Protein backbone atom coordinates (compact mmCIF):
# COMPACT_ATOMS: atom_id res chain seq x y z
CA UNK A 1 0.00 0.00 0.00
CA UNK A 2 2.96 2.29 0.54
CA UNK A 3 4.87 1.31 -2.61
CA UNK A 4 5.18 3.70 -5.53
CA UNK A 5 1.90 3.60 -7.42
CA UNK A 6 3.21 5.06 -10.67
CA UNK A 7 6.49 4.30 -12.46
CA UNK A 8 7.41 6.49 -15.43
CA UNK A 9 9.61 5.08 -18.22
CA UNK A 10 10.75 7.44 -21.00
CA UNK A 11 11.78 6.00 -24.31
CA UNK A 12 14.31 8.73 -25.06
CA UNK A 13 17.20 7.21 -26.99
CA UNK A 14 16.40 3.63 -25.97
CA UNK A 15 15.97 1.04 -28.70
CA UNK A 16 12.66 -0.80 -28.80
CA UNK A 17 14.24 -3.85 -27.12
CA UNK A 18 15.87 -1.82 -24.37
CA UNK A 19 12.67 0.10 -23.74
CA UNK A 20 10.45 -2.97 -23.41
CA UNK A 21 13.10 -4.77 -21.32
CA UNK A 22 12.93 -1.86 -18.89
CA UNK A 23 9.14 -2.12 -18.84
CA UNK A 24 9.22 -5.87 -18.09
CA UNK A 25 11.70 -5.24 -15.27
CA UNK A 26 9.03 -3.20 -13.47
CA UNK A 27 6.05 -5.19 -14.73
CA UNK A 28 7.31 -8.79 -14.67
CA UNK A 29 3.99 -10.33 -15.74
CA UNK A 30 4.39 -8.72 -19.15
CA UNK A 31 5.41 -11.77 -21.20
CA UNK A 32 7.43 -11.88 -24.43
CA UNK A 33 4.11 -12.47 -26.25
CA UNK A 34 2.67 -9.36 -24.60
CA UNK A 35 5.74 -7.28 -25.46
CA UNK A 36 5.53 -8.38 -29.09
CA UNK A 37 1.85 -7.32 -29.37
CA UNK A 38 2.34 -3.97 -27.63
CA UNK A 39 5.53 -3.06 -29.48
CA UNK A 40 3.94 -3.89 -32.86
CA UNK A 41 1.10 -1.56 -31.96
CA UNK A 42 2.87 1.31 -30.26
CA UNK A 43 6.56 1.51 -31.18
CA UNK A 44 6.15 4.27 -33.76
CA UNK A 45 4.30 6.63 -31.44
CA UNK A 46 5.15 5.89 -27.83
CA UNK A 47 7.46 8.26 -25.96
CA UNK A 48 6.50 7.57 -22.36
CA UNK A 49 5.01 4.55 -20.60
CA UNK A 50 3.52 4.86 -17.13
CA UNK A 51 3.08 1.73 -15.04
CA UNK A 52 0.23 1.84 -12.54
CA UNK A 53 1.04 -0.90 -10.00
CA UNK A 54 -1.50 -3.03 -8.10
CA UNK A 55 -4.34 -2.08 -10.37
CA UNK A 56 -7.66 -3.78 -9.60
CA UNK A 57 -9.09 -4.78 -12.97
CA UNK A 58 -12.82 -5.56 -12.76
CA UNK A 59 -12.54 -8.09 -15.58
CA UNK A 60 -9.58 -10.00 -14.18
CA UNK A 61 -10.93 -9.86 -10.61
CA UNK A 62 -14.09 -11.49 -11.96
CA UNK A 63 -12.01 -14.33 -13.47
CA UNK A 64 -9.89 -14.59 -10.33
CA UNK A 65 -12.88 -14.85 -7.99
CA UNK A 66 -14.56 -17.52 -10.05
CA UNK A 67 -11.56 -19.55 -11.22
CA UNK A 68 -7.99 -18.66 -10.26
CA UNK A 69 -8.78 -18.40 -6.53
CA UNK A 70 -9.83 -22.06 -6.62
CA UNK A 71 -6.43 -23.27 -7.83
CA UNK A 72 -3.77 -24.81 -5.56
CA UNK A 73 -1.06 -22.65 -7.09
CA UNK A 74 -0.96 -19.21 -5.50
CA UNK A 75 -1.40 -16.22 -7.75
CA UNK A 76 -2.06 -12.55 -7.31
CA UNK A 77 -5.36 -10.85 -7.99
CA UNK A 78 -3.61 -7.55 -8.74
CA UNK A 79 -2.71 -6.44 -12.24
CA UNK A 80 -0.47 -3.70 -13.59
CA UNK A 81 -1.98 -1.12 -15.90
CA UNK A 82 0.27 0.39 -18.53
CA UNK A 83 -0.55 3.88 -19.87
CA UNK A 84 0.94 5.03 -23.16
CA UNK A 85 1.81 8.62 -24.10
CA UNK A 86 3.19 10.12 -27.31
CA UNK A 87 5.09 12.86 -25.44
CA UNK A 88 7.83 13.03 -22.85
CA UNK A 89 6.66 13.12 -19.26
CA UNK A 90 9.33 13.63 -16.67
CA UNK A 91 7.38 13.88 -13.46
CA UNK A 92 4.48 11.92 -12.01
CA UNK A 93 3.33 15.16 -10.38
CA UNK A 94 2.83 16.81 -13.80
CA UNK A 95 0.82 13.87 -15.11
CA UNK A 96 -1.59 14.09 -12.18
CA UNK A 97 -1.85 17.81 -11.55
CA UNK A 98 -1.87 19.08 -15.16
CA UNK A 99 -3.60 16.30 -17.15
CA UNK A 100 -4.88 18.86 -19.67
CA UNK A 101 -1.27 19.19 -20.93
CA UNK A 102 -1.10 15.49 -21.76
CA UNK A 103 -4.62 14.44 -22.78
CA UNK A 104 -3.99 14.92 -26.50
CA UNK A 105 -0.94 12.68 -26.21
CA UNK A 106 -2.68 9.88 -24.32
CA UNK A 107 -2.66 6.82 -26.59
CA UNK A 108 -4.52 4.46 -24.26
CA UNK A 109 -3.90 1.72 -21.70
CA UNK A 110 -3.35 -1.99 -21.34
CA UNK A 111 -3.97 -4.13 -18.26
CA UNK A 112 -1.28 -6.76 -17.65
CA UNK A 113 -2.72 -9.80 -15.85
CA UNK A 114 -0.72 -12.18 -13.67
CA UNK A 115 -1.22 -15.14 -16.00
CA UNK A 116 1.47 -16.89 -18.05
CA UNK A 117 1.87 -16.07 -21.74
CA UNK A 118 -1.29 -14.35 -22.87
CA UNK A 119 -1.06 -11.65 -20.24
CA UNK A 120 -2.81 -8.76 -21.99
CA UNK A 121 -6.09 -7.94 -20.32
CA UNK A 122 -8.52 -5.11 -21.04
CA UNK A 123 -6.79 -2.79 -23.49
CA UNK A 124 -8.04 0.31 -25.23
CA UNK A 125 -5.76 2.14 -27.67
CA UNK A 126 -6.90 4.99 -29.91
CA UNK A 127 -6.31 3.84 -33.51
CA UNK A 128 -6.36 7.47 -34.70
CA UNK A 129 -3.29 8.20 -32.59
CA UNK A 130 -1.26 5.27 -33.94
CA UNK A 131 -1.65 6.11 -37.64
CA UNK A 132 -4.90 4.23 -38.24
CA UNK A 133 -7.37 7.06 -38.66
CA UNK A 134 -10.14 7.98 -41.07
CA UNK A 135 -7.72 10.23 -42.94
CA UNK A 136 -5.30 7.29 -43.37
CA UNK A 137 -8.03 5.17 -44.95
CA UNK A 138 -8.96 3.24 -41.80
CA UNK A 139 -12.72 3.24 -41.31
CA UNK A 140 -13.32 1.65 -37.92
CA UNK A 141 -15.42 1.64 -34.78
CA UNK A 142 -14.37 3.47 -31.66
CA UNK A 143 -16.05 4.49 -28.46
CA UNK A 144 -14.92 6.60 -25.53
CA UNK A 145 -13.54 5.08 -22.31
CA UNK A 146 -12.91 7.16 -19.21
CA UNK A 147 -9.58 6.52 -17.47
CA UNK A 148 -8.55 7.66 -14.01
CA UNK A 149 -4.83 7.73 -13.24
CA UNK A 150 -4.41 8.36 -9.51
CA UNK A 151 -7.15 10.99 -9.54
CA UNK A 152 -6.38 12.56 -12.94
CA UNK A 153 -9.01 12.03 -15.63
CA UNK A 154 -8.10 10.99 -19.16
CA UNK A 155 -10.16 9.75 -22.11
CA UNK A 156 -9.37 7.24 -24.81
CA UNK A 157 -11.44 6.32 -27.87
CA UNK A 158 -10.98 2.84 -29.20
CA UNK A 159 -12.36 -0.67 -29.44
CA UNK A 160 -11.83 -2.96 -26.41
CA UNK A 161 -9.19 -5.65 -26.89
CA UNK A 162 -7.94 -8.48 -24.66
CA UNK A 163 -6.04 -11.69 -25.22
CA UNK A 164 -7.57 -15.00 -24.22
CA UNK A 165 -6.15 -16.28 -20.92
CA UNK A 166 -6.31 -19.81 -22.46
CA UNK A 167 -7.67 -21.35 -19.24
CA UNK A 168 -11.11 -19.86 -18.68
CA UNK A 169 -11.53 -17.77 -21.79
CA UNK A 170 -10.62 -18.72 -25.33
CA UNK A 171 -11.17 -16.64 -28.45
CA UNK A 172 -14.95 -17.22 -28.48
CA UNK A 173 -15.46 -15.63 -25.06
CA UNK A 174 -12.80 -12.95 -25.64
CA UNK A 175 -14.37 -11.77 -28.91
CA UNK A 176 -17.84 -11.78 -27.36
CA UNK A 177 -16.57 -9.85 -24.33
CA UNK A 178 -15.16 -7.15 -26.67
CA UNK A 179 -18.46 -6.82 -28.54
CA UNK A 180 -20.52 -6.59 -25.32
CA UNK A 181 -18.10 -4.12 -23.71
CA UNK A 182 -18.19 -1.92 -26.81
CA UNK A 183 -21.98 -1.78 -26.66
CA UNK A 184 -22.20 -1.24 -22.88
CA UNK A 185 -19.58 1.52 -22.97
CA UNK A 186 -21.21 3.27 -25.95
CA UNK A 187 -24.91 2.91 -25.05
CA UNK A 188 -26.09 3.18 -21.46
CA UNK A 189 -29.01 0.83 -22.16
CA UNK A 190 -26.67 -2.20 -22.24
CA UNK A 191 -25.48 -3.78 -19.00
CA UNK A 192 -21.76 -4.31 -18.41
CA UNK A 193 -20.77 -7.97 -18.73
CA UNK A 194 -17.62 -9.59 -17.29
CA UNK A 195 -15.67 -12.53 -18.73
CA UNK A 196 -16.95 -15.19 -16.34
CA UNK A 197 -20.56 -14.07 -16.95
CA UNK A 198 -20.03 -15.34 -20.49
CA UNK A 199 -18.81 -18.69 -19.17
CA UNK A 200 -21.88 -18.95 -16.92
CA UNK A 201 -24.18 -18.09 -19.82
CA UNK A 202 -22.65 -20.85 -21.98
CA UNK A 203 -24.94 -23.87 -22.27
CA UNK A 204 -23.80 -26.97 -20.36
CA UNK A 205 -25.61 -29.52 -22.50
CA UNK A 206 -22.24 -30.43 -24.04
CA UNK A 207 -20.46 -30.90 -20.71
CA UNK A 208 -18.64 -28.46 -18.46
CA UNK A 209 -18.23 -24.90 -19.62
CA UNK A 210 -14.71 -24.31 -18.29
CA UNK A 211 -11.77 -24.58 -18.31
CA UNK A 212 -10.95 -24.27 -21.97
CA UNK A 213 -14.23 -24.62 -23.80
CA UNK A 214 -15.31 -22.86 -26.94
CA UNK A 215 -18.88 -21.81 -27.60
CA UNK A 216 -21.48 -22.90 -30.08
CA UNK A 217 -23.63 -20.63 -32.25
CA UNK A 218 -26.56 -21.52 -29.98
CA UNK A 219 -24.53 -20.10 -27.08
CA UNK A 220 -23.73 -16.96 -29.07
CA UNK A 221 -27.34 -16.47 -30.00
CA UNK A 222 -28.63 -17.01 -26.46
CA UNK A 223 -26.00 -14.77 -24.83
CA UNK A 224 -26.34 -11.89 -27.27
CA UNK A 225 -30.15 -12.02 -27.12
CA UNK A 226 -30.07 -11.93 -23.30
CA UNK A 227 -27.60 -9.04 -23.52
CA UNK A 228 -30.08 -7.10 -25.68
CA UNK A 229 -28.83 -7.39 -29.25
CA UNK A 230 -30.41 -9.84 -31.64
CA UNK A 231 -28.02 -11.68 -33.92
CA UNK A 232 -28.55 -12.53 -37.53
CA UNK A 233 -26.36 -15.48 -38.47
CA UNK A 234 -24.92 -15.55 -41.99
CA UNK A 235 -23.43 -18.86 -43.06
CA UNK A 236 -21.17 -19.11 -46.11
CA UNK A 237 -20.81 -22.14 -48.30
CA UNK A 238 -17.62 -24.00 -47.29
CA UNK A 239 -16.84 -24.62 -50.95
CA UNK A 240 -17.18 -20.99 -51.99
CA UNK A 241 -14.56 -19.93 -54.50
CA UNK A 242 -14.56 -16.18 -54.02
CA UNK A 243 -16.43 -14.66 -51.11
CA UNK A 244 -16.56 -11.23 -52.76
CA UNK A 245 -18.92 -12.55 -55.42
CA UNK A 246 -21.50 -13.74 -52.88
CA UNK A 247 -24.57 -11.69 -51.98
CA UNK A 248 -24.08 -12.79 -48.37
CA UNK A 249 -20.73 -10.99 -48.35
CA UNK A 250 -22.51 -7.79 -49.38
CA UNK A 251 -24.84 -8.31 -46.41
CA UNK A 252 -21.88 -8.66 -44.02
CA UNK A 253 -20.30 -5.51 -45.50
CA UNK A 254 -23.60 -3.63 -45.05
CA UNK A 255 -23.62 -4.56 -41.35
CA UNK A 256 -19.96 -3.52 -40.98
CA UNK A 257 -20.80 -0.20 -42.72
CA UNK A 258 -23.66 0.15 -40.24
CA UNK A 259 -21.21 0.25 -37.36
CA UNK A 260 -22.00 -3.12 -35.79
CA UNK A 261 -19.10 -5.27 -34.60
CA UNK A 262 -19.46 -8.63 -36.36
CA UNK A 263 -18.23 -11.92 -34.91
CA UNK A 264 -16.64 -13.79 -37.80
CA UNK A 265 -15.76 -17.43 -37.53
CA UNK A 266 -12.73 -18.51 -39.57
CA UNK A 267 -12.80 -22.24 -39.10
CA UNK A 268 -11.99 -22.79 -35.43
CA UNK A 269 -11.04 -19.21 -34.68
CA UNK A 270 -13.22 -16.15 -34.06
CA UNK A 271 -12.33 -12.51 -34.73
CA UNK A 272 -14.42 -9.33 -34.58
CA UNK A 273 -14.84 -7.26 -37.73
CA UNK A 274 -14.84 -3.59 -36.70
CA UNK A 275 -14.22 -1.75 -39.97
CA UNK A 276 -12.40 -1.85 -43.28
CA UNK A 277 -9.88 -0.21 -45.55
CA UNK A 278 -10.62 0.66 -49.19
CA UNK A 279 -8.67 0.30 -52.40
CA UNK A 280 -10.15 2.29 -55.28
CA UNK A 281 -8.03 0.35 -57.76
CA UNK A 282 -9.95 -2.88 -57.08
CA UNK A 283 -12.18 -4.11 -59.88
CA UNK A 284 -15.88 -3.42 -59.40
CA UNK A 285 -18.23 -6.16 -60.56
CA UNK A 286 -21.10 -4.26 -62.19
CA UNK A 287 -24.30 -6.22 -62.82
CA UNK A 288 -26.25 -6.12 -66.09
CA UNK A 289 -28.17 -3.07 -64.84
CA UNK A 290 -24.93 -1.15 -64.21
CA UNK A 291 -24.97 -1.45 -60.40
CA UNK A 292 -21.81 -2.32 -58.50
CA UNK A 293 -21.40 -2.57 -54.73
CA UNK A 294 -19.00 -0.67 -52.48
CA UNK A 295 -17.95 -4.01 -50.93
CA UNK A 296 -15.91 -4.60 -54.10
CA UNK A 297 -13.59 -1.78 -52.99
CA UNK A 298 -12.86 -3.31 -49.58
CA UNK A 299 -9.38 -4.80 -49.48
CA UNK A 300 -9.08 -5.50 -45.74
CA UNK A 301 -11.37 -5.83 -42.76
CA UNK A 302 -10.02 -4.18 -39.62
CA UNK A 303 -10.30 -6.83 -36.94
CA UNK A 304 -9.86 -7.43 -33.26
CA UNK A 305 -8.06 -10.78 -33.24
CA UNK A 306 -6.86 -11.86 -29.81
CA UNK A 307 -3.89 -13.66 -31.40
CA UNK A 308 -2.61 -10.47 -32.99
CA UNK A 309 -2.20 -6.81 -32.10
CA UNK A 310 -5.32 -4.59 -31.90
CA UNK A 311 -6.63 -3.24 -35.22
CA UNK A 312 -4.89 -5.88 -37.32
CA UNK A 313 -5.94 -6.42 -40.93
CA UNK A 314 -7.77 -9.38 -42.41
CA UNK A 315 -6.86 -9.10 -46.08
CA UNK A 316 -9.07 -9.85 -49.05
CA UNK A 317 -6.89 -12.52 -50.57
CA UNK A 318 -8.29 -15.33 -52.54
CA UNK A 319 -7.20 -18.66 -51.13
CA UNK A 320 -8.13 -22.28 -51.29
CA UNK A 321 -9.43 -23.44 -47.90
CA UNK A 322 -8.43 -27.03 -48.62
CA UNK A 323 -4.80 -26.04 -49.13
CA UNK A 324 -4.60 -24.20 -45.80
CA UNK A 325 -2.62 -25.98 -43.13
CA UNK A 326 -4.28 -26.50 -39.78
CA UNK A 327 -1.87 -24.22 -37.95
CA UNK A 328 -1.64 -21.62 -40.70
CA UNK A 329 -2.10 -18.31 -38.93
CA UNK A 330 -2.56 -16.41 -42.18
CA UNK A 331 -6.29 -15.92 -42.43
CA UNK A 332 -8.14 -14.06 -45.14
CA UNK A 333 -11.59 -12.65 -45.73
CA UNK A 334 -12.16 -15.70 -47.92
CA UNK A 335 -11.69 -17.84 -44.78
CA UNK A 336 -14.86 -16.47 -43.16
CA UNK A 337 -17.33 -19.31 -42.71
CA UNK A 338 -19.97 -17.71 -40.52
CA UNK A 339 -20.76 -14.17 -39.44
CA UNK A 340 -22.80 -13.32 -36.35
CA UNK A 341 -24.32 -9.85 -36.78
CA UNK A 342 -25.78 -8.40 -33.56
CA UNK A 343 -28.69 -6.15 -34.51
CA UNK A 344 -30.90 -3.80 -32.51
CA UNK A 345 -34.34 -5.16 -31.68
CA UNK A 346 -36.23 -2.87 -34.05
CA UNK A 347 -34.29 -3.73 -37.18
CA UNK A 348 -36.77 -6.12 -38.77
CA UNK A 349 -35.71 -5.59 -42.37
CA UNK A 350 -32.52 -7.55 -43.14
CA UNK A 351 -29.69 -6.22 -45.31
CA UNK A 352 -30.63 -8.68 -48.04
CA UNK A 353 -34.21 -7.45 -48.29
CA UNK A 354 -33.22 -3.81 -47.92
CA UNK A 355 -30.83 -4.21 -50.85
CA UNK A 356 -33.56 -5.80 -52.93
CA UNK A 357 -36.08 -3.00 -52.30
CA UNK A 358 -33.50 -0.26 -52.80
CA UNK A 359 -32.07 -1.72 -56.01
CA UNK A 360 -35.51 -2.37 -57.51
CA UNK A 361 -36.51 1.23 -56.76
CA UNK A 362 -33.33 2.63 -58.30
CA UNK A 363 -33.72 0.42 -61.34
CA UNK A 364 -37.28 1.61 -61.88
CA UNK A 365 -36.12 5.20 -61.49
CA UNK A 366 -33.28 4.62 -63.94
CA UNK A 367 -35.69 3.24 -66.53
CA UNK A 368 -38.32 5.93 -65.93
CA UNK A 369 -35.81 8.73 -66.27
CA UNK A 370 -33.78 6.94 -68.95
CA UNK A 371 -30.68 8.06 -67.11
CA UNK A 372 -27.64 7.82 -69.33
CA UNK A 373 -25.21 10.13 -67.63
CA UNK A 374 -21.92 9.01 -66.08
CA UNK A 375 -21.75 5.93 -68.24
CA UNK A 376 -24.74 4.40 -66.40
CA UNK A 377 -22.35 2.70 -63.93
CA UNK A 378 -23.23 3.22 -60.29
CA UNK A 379 -21.66 2.09 -57.02
CA UNK A 380 -24.19 1.44 -54.28
CA UNK A 381 -23.43 1.50 -50.56
CA UNK A 382 -25.93 0.10 -48.09
CA UNK A 383 -25.93 0.76 -44.36
CA UNK A 384 -28.19 1.14 -41.38
CA UNK A 385 -28.17 4.16 -39.10
CA UNK A 386 -30.25 5.90 -36.49
CA UNK A 387 -32.65 8.61 -37.52
CA UNK A 388 -31.01 11.06 -35.11
CA UNK A 389 -27.46 10.51 -36.47
CA UNK A 390 -28.78 10.79 -40.03
CA UNK A 391 -30.73 13.98 -39.39
CA UNK A 392 -27.78 15.58 -37.57
CA UNK A 393 -25.64 14.81 -40.60
CA UNK A 394 -28.26 16.17 -43.03
CA UNK A 395 -28.72 19.39 -41.08
CA UNK A 396 -24.96 19.98 -41.06
CA UNK A 397 -24.77 19.22 -44.79
CA UNK A 398 -27.68 21.59 -45.46
CA UNK A 399 -25.82 24.47 -43.85
CA UNK A 400 -22.39 23.66 -45.32
CA UNK A 401 -23.57 22.99 -48.88
CA UNK A 402 -26.60 25.31 -48.96
CA UNK A 403 -28.73 22.26 -49.70
CA UNK A 404 -32.51 22.70 -49.38
CA UNK A 405 -33.19 18.99 -49.83
CA UNK A 406 -30.86 17.99 -46.98
CA UNK A 407 -32.65 20.53 -44.81
CA UNK A 408 -36.00 19.11 -45.90
CA UNK A 409 -34.88 15.59 -44.83
CA UNK A 410 -34.05 16.84 -41.34
CA UNK A 411 -37.74 17.75 -40.94
CA UNK A 412 -39.22 14.44 -42.13
CA UNK A 413 -40.86 11.91 -39.81
CA UNK A 414 -38.50 8.94 -39.77
CA UNK A 415 -38.38 5.71 -37.71
CA UNK A 416 -35.67 5.09 -35.11
CA UNK A 417 -33.55 3.06 -37.57
CA UNK A 418 -33.35 3.56 -41.33
CA UNK A 419 -31.59 1.64 -44.08
CA UNK A 420 -29.80 3.95 -46.50
CA UNK A 421 -28.53 3.09 -49.96
CA UNK A 422 -26.28 5.73 -51.48
CA UNK A 423 -25.44 5.76 -55.16
CA UNK A 424 -22.24 7.21 -56.61
CA UNK A 425 -20.10 7.08 -59.66
CA UNK A 426 -16.54 5.94 -58.87
CA UNK A 427 -15.31 9.54 -59.06
CA UNK A 428 -18.07 10.70 -56.70
CA UNK A 429 -17.25 7.87 -54.33
CA UNK A 430 -13.55 8.80 -54.19
CA UNK A 431 -14.61 12.33 -53.24
CA UNK A 432 -17.09 11.13 -50.57
CA UNK A 433 -20.11 12.36 -52.54
CA UNK A 434 -23.11 10.65 -54.10
CA UNK A 435 -25.71 11.35 -56.79
CA UNK A 436 -28.68 9.54 -55.26
CA UNK A 437 -29.94 8.00 -52.02
CA UNK A 438 -32.93 5.94 -51.01
CA UNK A 439 -34.07 5.63 -47.42
CA UNK A 440 -36.00 2.62 -46.11
CA UNK A 441 -37.92 1.99 -42.92
CA UNK A 442 -35.91 -0.65 -40.98
CA UNK A 443 -39.07 -1.79 -39.18
CA UNK A 444 -40.89 -2.60 -42.42
CA UNK A 445 -41.80 -6.08 -43.61
CA UNK A 446 -41.32 -7.27 -47.17
CA UNK A 447 -44.96 -6.51 -48.05
CA UNK A 448 -44.94 -3.02 -46.55
CA UNK A 449 -44.07 -0.01 -48.67
CA UNK A 450 -40.66 0.42 -47.03
CA UNK A 451 -39.38 3.34 -49.09
CA UNK A 452 -39.41 6.59 -47.11
CA UNK A 453 -37.90 8.83 -49.75
CA UNK A 454 -35.64 8.75 -52.77
CA UNK A 455 -33.41 11.55 -53.95
CA UNK A 456 -31.68 11.68 -57.30
CA UNK A 457 -29.63 14.87 -57.64
CA UNK A 458 -32.09 17.75 -57.54
CA UNK A 459 -35.16 15.46 -57.67
CA UNK A 460 -36.95 14.14 -54.61
CA UNK A 461 -39.71 11.56 -54.21
CA UNK A 462 -41.58 11.08 -50.95
CA UNK A 463 -44.86 9.23 -50.37
CA UNK A 464 -46.60 9.46 -53.75
CA UNK A 465 -45.29 12.80 -54.97
CA UNK A 466 -42.05 13.99 -56.52
CA UNK A 467 -40.49 17.37 -57.23
CA UNK A 468 -37.33 18.92 -58.67
CA UNK A 469 -35.67 21.61 -56.57
CA UNK A 470 -33.56 23.63 -58.99
CA UNK A 471 -31.45 25.34 -56.33
CA UNK A 472 -30.41 22.05 -54.65
CA UNK A 473 -26.93 20.70 -55.50
CA UNK A 474 -26.72 17.80 -57.92
CA UNK A 475 -24.34 15.80 -55.73
CA UNK A 476 -24.28 15.61 -51.95
CA UNK A 477 -22.10 14.18 -49.16
CA UNK A 478 -21.76 10.48 -48.28
CA UNK A 479 -22.68 9.63 -44.70
CA UNK A 480 -19.48 8.58 -42.92
CA UNK A 481 -20.54 8.80 -39.30
CA UNK A 482 -20.94 5.04 -38.67
CA UNK A 483 -17.25 4.22 -39.04
CA UNK A 484 -15.55 7.18 -37.48
CA UNK A 485 -16.11 9.88 -40.09
CA UNK A 486 -16.62 13.53 -39.18
CA UNK B 1 -29.56 42.46 -50.35
CA UNK B 2 -27.89 39.07 -49.64
CA UNK B 3 -30.22 36.20 -48.80
CA UNK B 4 -30.22 34.88 -45.25
CA UNK B 5 -29.21 31.27 -44.47
CA UNK B 6 -32.87 30.52 -43.74
CA UNK B 7 -33.89 31.79 -47.17
CA UNK B 8 -31.10 29.76 -48.80
CA UNK B 9 -31.77 26.36 -47.23
CA UNK B 10 -35.26 26.33 -45.75
CA UNK B 11 -37.84 24.18 -47.55
CA UNK B 12 -41.20 23.65 -45.87
CA UNK B 13 -43.65 20.85 -46.54
CA UNK B 14 -46.12 23.35 -48.03
CA UNK B 15 -43.46 24.69 -50.41
CA UNK B 16 -42.51 21.16 -51.41
CA UNK B 17 -46.08 20.05 -52.01
CA UNK B 18 -46.76 23.13 -54.11
CA UNK B 19 -46.10 22.05 -57.70
CA UNK B 20 -45.10 18.48 -56.80
CA UNK B 21 -46.14 15.82 -59.28
CA UNK B 22 -48.02 12.67 -58.28
CA UNK B 23 -46.21 9.45 -59.13
CA UNK B 24 -46.44 5.74 -58.38
CA UNK B 25 -42.74 4.90 -58.24
CA UNK B 26 -42.74 3.28 -54.80
CA UNK B 27 -46.08 1.57 -55.30
CA UNK B 28 -45.02 0.05 -58.63
CA UNK B 29 -41.78 -1.25 -57.14
CA UNK B 30 -43.58 -2.72 -54.17
CA UNK B 31 -46.13 -4.49 -56.32
CA UNK B 32 -43.30 -5.99 -58.36
CA UNK B 33 -41.40 -7.17 -55.26
CA UNK B 34 -44.52 -8.78 -53.79
CA UNK B 35 -45.46 -10.53 -57.03
CA UNK B 36 -41.85 -11.72 -57.54
CA UNK B 37 -41.67 -13.14 -54.02
CA UNK B 38 -45.03 -14.85 -54.38
CA UNK B 39 -43.97 -16.32 -57.71
CA UNK B 40 -40.93 -17.88 -56.03
CA UNK B 41 -41.68 -19.30 -52.65
CA UNK B 42 -42.54 -16.74 -50.06
CA UNK B 43 -41.04 -18.84 -47.27
CA UNK B 44 -37.86 -19.84 -49.11
CA UNK B 45 -35.67 -17.20 -47.45
CA UNK B 46 -36.84 -18.23 -44.02
CA UNK B 47 -36.42 -21.92 -44.77
CA UNK B 48 -32.90 -21.35 -46.09
CA UNK B 49 -32.04 -19.41 -42.95
CA UNK B 50 -33.40 -22.25 -40.84
CA UNK B 51 -31.40 -24.83 -42.82
CA UNK B 52 -28.22 -22.76 -42.39
CA UNK B 53 -28.91 -22.32 -38.69
CA UNK B 54 -29.63 -26.00 -38.03
CA UNK B 55 -26.40 -26.97 -39.74
CA UNK B 56 -24.29 -24.82 -37.41
CA UNK B 57 -26.29 -24.31 -34.19
CA UNK B 58 -24.29 -26.81 -32.16
CA UNK B 59 -20.96 -26.31 -33.90
CA UNK B 60 -18.26 -25.33 -31.45
CA UNK B 61 -16.26 -22.26 -32.37
CA UNK B 62 -13.22 -20.66 -30.87
CA UNK B 63 -11.05 -23.53 -29.73
CA UNK B 64 -8.35 -24.00 -32.33
CA UNK B 65 -6.11 -20.96 -32.00
CA UNK B 66 -4.27 -20.92 -28.72
Interface residues (C-beta under 8 A of the other chain):
Chain A: X164 X166 X170 X171 X172 X173 X175 X206 X212 X213 X214 X215 X216 X217 X218 X220 X221 X233 X234 X235 X265 X267 X268 X269 X270 X307 X326 X329 X338 X352 X353 X356 X357 X360 X361 X364 X365 X368 X398 X399 X402 X403 X404 X405 X406 X407 X408 X411 X446 X447 X449 X450 X451 X454 X460 X461 X462 X463 X464 X465 X466 X467 X469
Chain B: X5 X8 X9 X10 X11 X12 X13 X16 X17 X19 X20 X21 X22 X23 X24 X25 X26 X27 X28 X29 X30 X32 X33 X34 X37 X45 X49 X52 X53 X55 X56 X57 X58 X59 X60 X61 X62 X63 X64 X65 X66
